[in-house]
């Protein structure tokens, strides 16, 4: 892959995403988006979790959402590429890095979204900026990603942590890509158009836009996973899906 060419293509792909809006659960807001990103080789790994266990970790202003009789914990490793502010081009090196998120699903004000328990990234600058401007629990981590014919090999270990937060896995997509249908579990887990954050006193929301997800069923071998938040235990094989790429626009953080 020509990384320089990909950097040039990313802004056009991200901008074109705004043309596809029929699938959104609510209309785009009137303000301008702030940031463009692309997410490559993204694994959705999900486990059923007792709602009461997650409820105590989510701000009271948010309603924890359930599907099929349980809440869900998601771990999503991917490679972020084409990071840029609106009106700028992505810069070599600094605009691409691995990221690993731990999340669940919430709603407020009629807008279902994502609550992040943690976001690990290999870029210290992005960690500091996201903590300041998006009030998100980002952490700096040592991360590595390798791709070959057998799939994706992903490793992450959080730096300067009181306990190990480590993720090591190999995964690959299986079967044909598909768009999840409304009402299905897959749609509930992936089709989210905002994120929520809290600074201890106020709830915030950042709008997100992207085309409908096209995902594959996936197989994953998890060699090590200590990413769930304290007090949350996951067991058994996760429900896994893989997305080759998603182009994303993100709006500034605002009061929810």
C-alpha positions as CSV (number, residue, x, y, z in Angstrom):
1,X,0.0,0.0,0.0
2,X,1.3,3.5,-0.9
3,X,0.8,5.3,2.4
4,X,1.4,8.7,0.8
5,X,-1.4,8.0,-1.7
6,X,-3.7,6.9,1.1
7,X,-3.1,10.1,2.9
8,X,-4.2,12.1,-0.1
9,X,-7.3,9.9,-0.7
10,X,-8.5,10.0,2.9
11,X,-9.9,13.6,3.0
12,X,-12.0,13.0,-0.1
13,X,-13.4,9.7,1.3
14,X,-14.2,11.3,4.6
15,X,-15.8,14.4,3.0
16,X,-17.9,12.2,0.7
17,X,-19.3,10.4,3.8
18,X,-21.5,13.4,4.5
19,X,-23.4,12.7,1.3
20,X,-24.9,9.5,2.7
21,X,-27.4,10.3,5.5
22,X,-30.6,8.3,4.9
23,X,-29.5,5.6,7.4
24,X,-29.0,8.0,10.3
25,X,-31.3,7.7,13.4
26,X,-31.5,11.6,13.6
27,X,-30.6,14.4,11.1
28,X,-27.1,15.9,11.1
29,X,-26.8,19.0,13.2
30,X,-26.3,22.5,11.8
31,X,-22.8,23.0,13.1
32,X,-19.7,22.0,11.1
33,X,-17.8,18.8,11.8
34,X,-14.4,19.3,13.3
35,X,-12.3,16.2,12.6
36,X,-11.9,13.5,10.0
37,X,-10.6,10.0,10.7
38,X,-10.5,6.6,9.0
39,X,-10.6,3.3,10.9
40,X,-8.9,0.3,9.3
41,X,-9.1,-3.4,10.2
42,X,-11.5,-2.8,13.0
43,X,-12.5,-5.8,15.2
44,X,-15.7,-5.6,17.1
45,X,-15.4,-8.2,20.0
46,X,-18.5,-8.2,22.2
47,X,-19.4,-10.1,25.4
48,X,-22.7,-10.2,27.3
49,X,-22.4,-8.5,30.7
50,X,-24.9,-8.2,33.5
51,X,-26.4,-4.8,33.3
52,X,-26.1,-4.1,37.0
53,X,-22.4,-4.6,36.8
54,X,-22.0,-2.0,34.2
55,X,-24.6,0.4,35.6
56,X,-22.4,1.5,38.5
57,X,-19.7,2.5,36.0
58,X,-21.9,4.7,33.9
59,X,-23.0,8.2,34.8
60,X,-26.5,8.5,36.3
61,X,-27.5,10.9,33.5
62,X,-27.2,8.0,30.9
63,X,-29.5,5.1,30.4
64,X,-27.6,1.9,29.9
65,X,-29.0,0.0,26.9
66,X,-29.6,-3.7,26.7
67,X,-30.3,-6.1,23.8
68,X,-31.3,-9.7,23.9
69,X,-31.7,-9.4,27.6
70,X,-28.3,-8.2,28.6
71,X,-25.9,-5.3,28.4
72,X,-22.8,-5.6,26.2
73,X,-19.2,-4.8,26.6
74,X,-17.2,-4.2,23.4
75,X,-13.5,-4.2,22.7
76,X,-12.5,-2.6,19.4
77,X,-8.9,-2.7,18.2
78,X,-8.2,-0.9,14.9
79,X,-5.7,1.3,13.1
80,X,-6.6,5.0,12.9
81,X,-5.5,6.6,9.7
82,X,-6.0,9.9,7.9
83,X,-6.5,11.9,11.1
84,X,-7.0,15.6,10.3
85,X,-8.8,18.7,11.3
86,X,-11.4,20.1,9.0
87,X,-9.8,22.0,6.1
88,X,-6.4,20.3,6.5
89,X,-4.6,17.3,5.1
90,X,-3.4,14.4,7.3
91,X,0.3,14.5,8.1
92,X,2.6,11.6,7.6
93,X,3.4,9.6,10.7
94,X,1.4,11.6,13.2
95,X,-2.0,10.9,11.4
96,X,-1.8,7.1,11.7
97,X,-1.5,4.9,14.8
98,X,-3.2,1.9,16.5
99,X,-6.1,2.5,18.9
100,X,-8.0,0.2,21.2
101,X,-11.4,1.1,22.8
102,X,-13.4,-0.5,25.6
103,X,-17.1,0.5,25.4
104,X,-20.7,-0.1,26.2
105,X,-24.0,1.3,24.8
106,X,-26.1,4.1,26.4
107,X,-28.7,6.7,25.5
108,X,-29.7,10.2,26.6
109,X,-32.1,12.6,25.1
110,X,-33.3,10.1,22.5
111,X,-29.8,9.7,21.0
112,X,-28.3,6.2,21.4
113,X,-24.5,6.4,21.6
114,X,-21.3,5.0,23.1
115,X,-19.8,5.2,26.6
116,X,-16.1,4.6,26.6
117,X,-14.5,3.0,29.7
118,X,-11.1,3.5,28.1
119,X,-9.3,4.4,24.9
120,X,-5.7,3.3,24.4
121,X,-3.6,4.9,21.6
122,X,0.0,4.7,20.5
123,X,0.1,8.5,20.0
124,X,0.9,10.5,23.2
125,X,-0.1,13.7,21.6
126,X,-3.5,12.4,20.6
127,X,-4.0,11.0,24.1
128,X,-3.3,14.4,25.7
129,X,-5.5,16.3,23.1
130,X,-8.4,14.0,23.4
131,X,-8.3,14.1,27.2
132,X,-8.4,17.9,27.1
133,X,-10.8,18.6,24.3
134,X,-13.1,15.5,24.4
135,X,-12.9,14.7,28.1
136,X,-12.3,11.0,27.2
137,X,-10.3,8.5,29.3
138,X,-7.5,8.1,26.8
139,X,-4.2,6.3,27.8
140,X,-0.8,6.0,26.1
141,X,0.1,2.4,25.2
142,X,2.8,0.4,23.4
143,X,1.0,-1.1,20.4
144,X,1.8,-3.2,17.4
145,X,-0.2,-4.4,14.4
146,X,0.8,-6.8,11.7
147,X,-1.3,-8.0,8.7
148,X,-0.8,-11.0,6.5
149,X,-2.8,-13.6,4.6
150,X,-3.8,-15.2,7.9
151,X,-5.4,-12.0,9.3
152,X,-4.4,-9.3,11.7
153,X,-2.1,-9.7,14.7
154,X,-2.7,-7.0,17.3
155,X,-0.9,-6.3,20.6
156,X,-1.4,-3.5,23.2
157,X,0.0,-2.8,26.7
158,X,-0.9,0.4,28.5
159,X,2.0,2.4,29.8
160,X,2.4,3.7,33.4
161,X,-0.6,1.8,34.6
162,X,-1.2,0.6,38.2
163,X,-2.3,-2.8,36.8
164,X,-1.8,-4.4,33.5
165,X,-4.1,-3.5,30.7
166,X,-3.0,-5.8,27.9
167,X,-4.6,-7.1,24.7
168,X,-3.1,-9.7,22.4
169,X,-5.1,-11.2,19.6
170,X,-5.2,-12.5,16.1
171,X,-8.3,-12.2,14.0
172,X,-9.7,-12.3,10.5
173,X,-13.0,-11.8,8.7
174,X,-15.0,-14.7,7.3
175,X,-17.7,-14.7,4.7
176,X,-19.1,-11.8,2.7
177,X,-19.5,-8.2,4.0
178,X,-23.0,-7.1,4.9
179,X,-24.9,-4.1,6.3
180,X,-26.6,-5.0,9.6
181,X,-30.4,-4.6,9.5
182,X,-32.2,-2.3,12.0
183,X,-33.5,-4.3,14.9
184,X,-30.7,-6.9,14.8
185,X,-28.0,-7.3,17.5
186,X,-25.3,-6.4,15.0
187,X,-27.1,-3.1,14.2
188,X,-27.4,-2.3,17.9
189,X,-23.7,-2.9,18.5
190,X,-22.2,-1.0,15.6
191,X,-24.6,1.7,14.3
192,X,-23.9,4.5,16.8
193,X,-23.8,8.2,15.8
194,X,-22.6,9.9,19.0
195,X,-20.3,9.4,21.9
196,X,-20.8,10.6,25.5
197,X,-18.3,12.0,28.0
198,X,-18.5,13.3,31.6
199,X,-16.2,15.6,33.5
200,X,-17.6,14.8,36.9
201,X,-20.2,17.5,36.9
202,X,-21.6,17.7,33.3
203,X,-22.6,15.3,30.6
204,X,-21.3,16.0,27.1
205,X,-22.1,14.6,23.6
206,X,-20.1,14.6,20.4
207,X,-21.9,13.8,17.2
208,X,-20.4,11.3,14.8
209,X,-21.2,10.5,11.2
210,X,-20.1,7.7,8.8
211,X,-21.7,5.6,6.1
212,X,-23.5,2.4,7.2
213,X,-21.2,-0.2,8.5
214,X,-20.2,-3.1,6.3
215,X,-19.0,-5.9,8.4
216,X,-17.9,-9.5,8.2
217,X,-18.4,-12.2,10.7
218,X,-15.0,-12.8,12.2
219,X,-12.8,-15.4,14.0
220,X,-10.6,-14.2,16.8
221,X,-8.0,-15.9,19.0
222,X,-7.5,-13.9,22.1
223,X,-4.1,-14.8,23.7
224,X,-4.5,-12.2,26.5
225,X,-7.2,-9.8,27.5
226,X,-7.1,-7.7,30.7
227,X,-8.9,-4.7,29.2
228,X,-12.3,-4.8,30.9
229,X,-12.7,-2.2,33.6
230,X,-12.2,-3.2,37.3
231,X,-15.0,-5.3,38.6
232,X,-16.1,-6.5,35.1
233,X,-15.3,-10.1,34.2
234,X,-15.9,-11.5,30.7
235,X,-15.8,-15.2,29.8
236,X,-16.4,-17.4,26.8
237,X,-15.9,-16.6,23.2
238,X,-16.8,-13.1,22.1
239,X,-19.2,-12.3,19.3
240,X,-16.8,-11.0,16.6
241,X,-17.2,-8.9,13.5
242,X,-14.6,-7.2,11.3
243,X,-14.8,-4.0,9.2
244,X,-12.1,-3.4,6.6
245,X,-12.5,0.4,6.7
246,X,-14.8,3.1,7.9
247,X,-14.5,6.8,7.1
248,X,-15.7,9.0,10.0
249,X,-16.5,12.7,10.7
250,X,-16.6,13.9,14.3
251,X,-18.2,17.1,15.7
252,X,-17.0,19.2,18.6
253,X,-18.0,18.2,22.1
254,X,-21.1,19.9,23.4
255,X,-23.3,19.8,26.5
256,X,-25.8,16.9,26.2
